[in-house]
Amino acid sequence: MAGGEGSGPGIDKFDGTDFSYWRLQINDYLHSKKLHQSLSGKKPEKMEDDDWQLLDRQVLGVIRLTLTKNVAHNVAEAKTTAEMMSILSDMYEKPSKPGIKGTSKKPIRKWTLRSSR
């Protein structure tokens, strides 16, 4: 990821590397500002349509400020926050390896090196 200079809300600009860390940062930032609702793509029942569209557009802009130019071009056509995050995830999220995040039911074995005698 690129350095944090000029990246808007103090989040390292996402340059196509380490997507999981960038996503963690942007999720934490949006939650801290109470802007996280649009990440789900589902409008809360009590929210007016106009308010939802404004919130979603604001979050879309915040996220774009944390992308490098090259990455931002890949999501320029996204109309919603959920659509943008889906595109980014499809492009940059690496599939998890077996044994990571509970994807495998087999326990991870610890290996120790033995010195030759």
C-alpha positions in Angstrom: 0.0 0.0 0.0 1.1 3.5 -0.7 1.9 5.9 2.1 -0.8 7.9 3.9 0.0 11.3 2.4 -3.1 12.9 1.0 -5.2 9.9 1.5 -8.2 11.7 3.0 -9.2 10.2 6.3 -5.7 9.1 7.5 -6.0 5.7 5.8 -3.1 4.4 3.7 -4.1 4.7 0.0 -4.9 1.3 -1.4 -2.6 0.6 -4.4 -3.6 -2.9 -5.1 -1.6 -4.6 -2.4 -2.7 -5.8 1.0 -6.4 -5.5 0.4 -7.4 -7.2 3.7 -5.5 -4.6 5.7 -7.0 -1.7 3.7 -10.5 -3.1 4.1 -9.9 -3.4 7.8 -8.9 0.3 8.0 -11.8 1.6 5.9 -14.3 -0.5 7.9 -12.9 0.9 11.2 -12.9 4.4 9.9 -16.5 4.3 8.5 -17.7 2.7 11.8 -16.0 5.5 13.8 -17.8 8.1 11.7 -21.2 6.2 11.8 -21.0 5.8 8.0 -20.8 2.0 7.9 -24.5 1.3 7.0 -23.9 1.6 3.3 -21.3 -1.1 3.3 -24.1 -3.7 3.5 -25.9 -2.2 0.5 -29.2 -2.5 2.5 -31.1 0.7 3.4 -32.3 0.8 7.0 -36.1 0.6 7.2 -36.3 3.9 9.1 -34.2 5.9 6.6 -35.7 7.9 3.8 -34.6 7.1 0.3 -33.0 10.5 -0.3 -31.1 10.2 3.0 -29.9 6.8 2.0 -28.7 7.9 -1.4 -26.9 10.8 0.1 -25.2 8.6 2.7 -24.2 6.0 0.2 -22.7 8.7 -2.2 -20.8 10.3 0.7 -19.3 6.9 1.7 -18.5 6.2 -2.0 -16.5 9.5 -2.1 -14.7 8.7 1.2 -13.6 5.3 -0.1 -12.4 6.8 -3.4 -10.2 9.2 -1.5 -8.4 6.2 -0.1 -7.6 4.7 -3.5 -4.6 5.4 -5.8 -5.4 6.7 -9.2 -4.9 3.3 -10.9 -7.2 1.5 -8.5 -9.8 4.2 -8.6 -10.0 3.9 -12.4 -11.1 0.2 -11.9 -14.1 1.2 -9.9 -15.0 4.5 -11.6 -18.3 3.1 -12.9 -19.5 1.9 -9.5 -22.8 3.6 -8.5 -23.0 2.4 -4.9 -20.7 1.6 -2.0 -21.6 -2.0 -2.0 -21.0 -2.3 -5.8 -17.5 -0.6 -5.4 -16.5 -2.9 -2.5 -17.7 -6.0 -4.4 -15.6 -5.0 -7.4 -12.5 -4.3 -5.2 -13.0 -7.6 -3.4 -13.3 -9.5 -6.6 -10.2 -7.9 -8.1 -7.9 -7.8 -5.1 -9.0 -10.2 -2.3 -6.8 -13.3 -2.2 -8.6 -16.6 -1.6 -7.9 -17.9 1.9 -5.5 -20.9 2.3 -6.8 -24.1 3.9 -6.5 -23.9 7.6 -6.9 -20.1 7.7 -10.0 -18.5 9.1 -11.6 -21.9 9.8 -11.8 -22.9 6.1 -10.4 -26.3 7.0 -11.6 -28.7 9.7 -8.1 -30.1 10.0 -6.0 -28.7 12.9 -2.9 -26.8 12.0 0.1 -28.8 13.0 3.2 -27.3 14.6 6.4 -28.5 13.2 9.7 -28.3 15.0 13.2 -28.4 13.6 15.4 -31.1 15.0 19.1 -30.7 14.9 21.0 -33.6 13.5 23.2 -35.5 15.9 
